[in-house]
Amino acid sequence: MFRIGLVGAGTMGNTHSRAYRQIEDAAIVAVCDIDAGKANKLAAPWSAAVYSSLEEMLKNGEFDAVDICLPTDLHREAAELAAAYGKHVFCEKPIALNEEDASAIIDACKKAGVKLMVGHVVRFFPEYRSARDQVRSGRLGNLGVVRTVRSGAFPLWSEWFKDDSRSGGPLLDLAIHDFDYLRWTFGPVKRVFSRVLPVQPDGPAHTLTVLRFESGVMAHVEASWGYPQGSPFQTAIEITGSNGMVQFDKDKSNSIVQFGGSQKPSGVPDSPLAKSPYALELEHFIDCVKNDKEPLTSGEESLASLRIGLAARRSAETKQPVELEGVHQ
């Protein structure tokens, strides 16, 4: 049995708890949160031990890995501490809010000889993987414009999202999903141009980012927390090529792969038995630990995607494009 010590019993901690239920050989054996009520509620179905501090959990608990579901500004401290105790680290995205902290997390895990994986879960969604397969196979022909959407109402379940110095705002908390997926699919980014439109002063914002890839592909990335409360959360992607197009919209029945000419549209069928993408990514992490494999969303991969997000923030601040050509991705 692979034993998990989970730190952070908020929304993502509970999401991960549900995902571990779908993994046969995994169990949460320890839970840490400063809110005892939340920690006890998450721990109860697992009969897990509850702690109020991570160091206390690391000193007294017996587990194989730490799953970090904390606000982003706390990732470095938690990851470094877990690595120092010889625990493998799964950390929610983004890896950090700046390159210095991200590099420190990577270095700490390397020094300790433990695995590090970051939760860029979009890579594990079957619809997004299918779209990438169409791109990489060449079936879409010469690639052109890509469009992604990740938008909804501002998350009210935790106050820390309101503070950009803690969450990174929609560019680092939302758009980072698509920055990572697009870089994984299309390769290094050459140039970033971004705009942020606050809905109200110091409030939720809409963001629009244009990525130019070294391959010549151009992507339009929309990410927003500026929709009215009660609005459905939207995710979508569209990839166009000379031979056809791939579309996915969360609000439609399934993804549509539509080719040019006389070919009929085809879809990725839903499976009632399919595991959640969160279960798939955590299962991958466990497999990497057990079999000494490099995680798909490693620390280095996540740092490369963070650099795109940071470039988008600089572009929005300066109202100028930011060049990334020559920057390691």
C-alpha positions in Angstrom: 0.0 0.0 0.0 1.3 3.4 -1.0 0.9 5.8 2.0 0.1 9.5 1.5 0.6 12.4 4.0 -1.7 15.1 2.7 -1.1 18.7 3.6 -4.0 21.1 3.0 -7.6 20.1 3.6 -9.3 22.6 1.4 -10.8 22.3 -2.1 -7.9 20.6 -3.8 -7.1 18.4 -0.8 -10.6 17.0 -0.9 -10.3 16.7 -4.7 -7.2 14.6 -4.2 -8.8 12.6 -1.4 -11.7 11.6 -3.8 -9.1 10.7 -6.5 -7.1 8.4 -4.2 -10.4 6.4 -3.7 -10.0 5.4 -7.3 -6.5 4.1 -6.8 -6.4 0.5 -5.5 -3.1 0.6 -3.7 -3.1 4.1 -2.3 -4.3 5.4 1.1 -4.2 8.7 2.9 -2.7 7.9 6.4 -2.0 11.4 7.6 -3.7 14.8 7.1 -2.3 18.2 8.1 -4.2 21.5 8.2 -4.3 24.5 10.5 -8.1 24.2 10.5 -8.8 21.2 12.7 -12.3 20.9 11.5 -11.4 20.6 7.9 -8.5 18.2 8.7 -10.7 15.9 10.7 -13.5 15.9 8.1 -11.1 14.9 5.3 -9.2 12.4 7.5 -12.3 10.6 9.0 -13.1 8.3 6.0 -9.5 7.2 5.8 -9.1 6.8 9.6 -6.0 9.0 9.1 -4.0 10.7 11.7 -4.5 14.5 12.0 -1.8 17.1 12.5 -1.8 20.9 12.8 1.8 21.3 11.5 3.7 19.7 8.6 6.8 19.2 10.6 4.8 17.4 13.3 3.3 15.2 10.6 6.8 14.5 9.1 8.3 13.7 12.5 5.6 11.4 13.7 3.8 10.0 10.7 4.7 7.0 8.6 4.1 7.5 4.9 5.8 7.4 1.5 5.0 10.8 0.0 3.6 14.2 0.8 0.8 15.6 -1.3 0.9 19.4 -1.1 -2.5 21.1 -1.6 -1.6 24.5 -0.1 -1.7 28.1 -1.4 1.0 28.6 -3.9 3.1 30.9 -1.8 3.5 28.1 0.7 4.7 25.4 -1.8 8.5 26.0 -1.3 8.6 25.7 2.4 6.4 22.6 2.4 8.3 20.9 -0.4 11.7 21.6 1.0 10.6 20.3 4.4 9.1 17.1 3.0 12.3 16.5 0.9 14.5 17.0 4.0 12.6 14.2 5.7 13.1 12.0 2.6 9.5 12.0 1.4 8.6 12.0 -2.3 6.7 15.2 -3.2 3.5 15.8 -5.2 2.8 19.5 -5.4 -0.3 21.2 -6.8 0.3 23.6 -9.7 1.8 26.1 -10.2 5.1 24.9 -8.7 5.7 28.3 -7.3 5.2 32.0 -7.9 8.7 32.8 -9.1 11.7 31.0 -10.7 13.8 31.2 -7.5 11.3 29.3 -5.4 10.6 26.8 -8.2 14.4 26.1 -8.6 14.8 25.7 -4.8 12.0 23.0 -4.8 13.6 21.2 -7.7 17.1 21.3 -6.1 15.8 20.2 -2.6 14.1 17.1 -4.1 17.2 16.3 -6.2 19.5 16.6 -3.2 17.3 14.4 -1.2 16.9 11.8 -4.0 13.1 12.0 -4.0 10.6 12.3 -6.8 8.9 15.6 -7.5 5.7 15.9 -9.6 3.6 18.9 -10.1 -0.2 18.8 -10.7 -0.6 19.9 -14.2 -3.7 17.8 -14.5 -4.8 18.9 -18.0 -2.2 16.6 -19.5 -4.2 13.7 -18.0 -7.6 14.7 -19.5 -8.4 12.2 -22.2 -9.9 14.9 -24.5 -6.7 17.0 -24.3 -4.5 13.9 -24.8 -6.5 12.9 -27.8 -6.2 16.4 -29.3 -2.4 16.3 -28.7 -2.2 12.9 -30.4 -3.9 14.4 -33.5 -1.4 17.2 -33.5 1.7 14.9 -33.0 0.5 12.4 -35.6 0.4 15.0 -38.3 -3.2 14.2 -39.2 -4.2 17.9 -38.9 -1.5 18.9 -41.5 0.2 22.3 -41.2 -0.8 23.8 -37.9 -2.2 27.3 -37.6 -4.1 29.0 -34.8 -5.0 27.5 -31.4 -7.6 28.8 -29.0 -8.1 27.8 -25.4 -10.7 29.0 -22.8 -10.6 28.5 -19.0 -13.1 30.9 -17.4 -15.6 31.2 -14.6 -16.7 33.2 -11.5 -14.1 34.1 -8.9 -13.5 31.3 -6.4 -15.1 32.3 -3.2 -14.1 29.3 -1.1 -10.8 30.7 0.0 -9.6 34.3 0.6 -6.1 33.7 -0.5 -7.1 33.7 -4.2 -7.8 37.5 -3.9 -4.1 38.2 -3.2 -2.0 38.0 -6.4 1.1 37.8 -4.2 -0.2 34.4 -3.0 -2.2 33.0 -6.0 -0.5 34.7 -8.9 -3.9 35.7 -10.2 -5.7 34.1 -13.2 -2.5 34.0 -15.3 -0.6 31.8 -12.9 -3.5 29.9 -11.3 -5.8 29.4 -14.4 -3.9 30.1 -17.6 -0.9 28.1 -16.4 -2.9 24.9 -17.1 -3.1 25.9 -20.8 0.4 27.3 -20.9 1.7 23.9 -19.8 -0.5 21.9 -22.1 0.3 24.0 -25.1 4.0 23.9 -24.5 3.8 20.1 -24.1 1.9 19.9 -27.4 3.5 22.5 -29.6 7.0 23.0 -28.1 8.9 26.0 -26.9 7.3 29.5 -26.9 9.0 32.3 -28.7 7.0 35.3 -27.7 4.3 36.2 -25.2 1.8 39.1 -25.3 -0.8 39.5 -22.6 -3.5 41.8 -21.4 -5.3 41.9 -18.0 -8.7 43.6 -17.7 -9.9 44.0 -14.1 -13.7 43.7 -13.6 -13.3 46.1 -10.8 -10.3 47.8 -9.0 -8.3 45.1 -7.2 -11.0 42.6 -8.1 -11.3 39.5 -10.4 -9.9 39.9 -13.9 -10.2 38.7 -17.5 -6.9 37.8 -19.2 -6.1 37.3 -22.8 -2.7 36.0 -23.9 -1.2 35.4 -27.3 1.6 32.8 -27.5 3.9 32.6 -30.5 5.7 29.2 -30.7 9.1 28.6 -32.2 7.3 26.3 -34.7 5.3 29.2 -36.0 2.0 28.2 -34.3 0.0 30.9 -32.6 -2.2 30.3 -29.6 -4.9 32.6 -28.1 -5.3 31.8 -24.4 -8.3 33.2 -22.5 -8.4 32.8 -18.7 -10.8 34.6 -16.4 -12.2 34.9 -12.9 -14.4 37.8 -14.0 -17.7 36.1 -14.8 -20.7 36.7 -12.5 -21.2 34.4 -9.5 -23.2 31.4 -10.5 -21.7 31.2 -14.0 -20.6 27.8 -15.1 -16.9 27.1 -15.3 -15.9 26.9 -19.0 -13.0 25.0 -20.6 -12.5 24.6 -24.3 -9.8 24.1 -26.9 -9.7 24.5 -30.7 -6.8 23.5 -32.9 -6.8 24.2 -36.6 -4.6 22.7 -39.3 -4.5 22.6 -43.1 -6.3 19.2 -43.0 -8.8 19.8 -40.3 -9.6 20.9 -36.8 -9.9 19.5 -33.3 -12.5 21.0 -30.9 -13.3 20.3 -27.3 -15.9 22.1 -25.2 -16.6 20.9 -21.6 -20.3 21.9 -22.0 -20.8 19.7 -25.0 -21.2 15.9 -24.9 -17.6 15.1 -25.9 -14.7 16.3 -27.9 -15.1 16.5 -31.6 -12.3 15.7 -34.0 -13.4 17.2 -37.3 -11.4 16.8 -40.5 -11.6 18.6 -43.8 -12.9 17.2 -47.0 -15.5 14.4 -46.9 -14.4 12.9 -43.6 -17.1 12.8 -40.9 -16.6 14.3 -37.5 -15.5 11.8 -34.8 -15.5 12.0 -31.1 -13.9 10.6 -27.9 -16.7 8.6 -26.3 -17.4 9.0 -22.6 -16.8 6.0 -20.4 -18.8 5.6 -17.1 -15.9 3.5 -15.7 -13.2 6.1 -16.6 -11.0 7.3 -13.7 -10.9 11.0 -13.0 -7.9 12.9 -14.5 -6.8 13.6 -10.9 -6.7 9.9 -10.2 -4.8 9.3 -13.4 -2.1 11.9 -12.4 -1.8 10.6 -8.9 -1.6 7.1 -10.1 1.2 8.1 -12.5 3.0 9.8 -9.6 2.8 6.6 -7.5 4.0 4.5 -10.5 7.0 6.8 -10.9 8.0 6.5 -7.3 7.6 2.7 -7.3 9.4 2.1 -10.6 11.9 5.0 -10.5 10.5 6.8 -13.5 10.6 10.5 -14.4 7.2 12.1 -13.9 5.5 13.5 -16.9 5.0 16.8 -15.1 8.4 17.0 -13.4 9.8 20.0 -11.6 11.8 21.0 -14.7 8.7 20.8 -16.9 6.7 22.8 -14.5 9.4 25.5 -14.2 9.4 25.8 -18.0 5.7 26.4 -18.0 5.9 28.8 -15.1 8.3 30.9 -17.2 5.6 31.4 -19.7 3.2 32.5 -17.0 5.7 34.9 -15.6 6.4 36.3 -19.1 2.6 36.8 -19.5 2.5 38.8 -16.2 5.5 41.0 -17.3 3.8 41.6 -20.7 0.5 42.6 -19.0 2.4 45.0 -16.7 4.6 46.6 -19.4 2.0 46.3 -22.2 4.8 45.0 -24.4 5.5 41.6 -25.9 8.1 39.5 -23.9 10.6 37.4 -25.8 11.3 33.9 -24.6 13.4 32.7 -27.5 16.6 31.2 -26.1 15.1 30.8 -22.6 15.3 27.2 -21.5 11.9 25.5 -21.9 
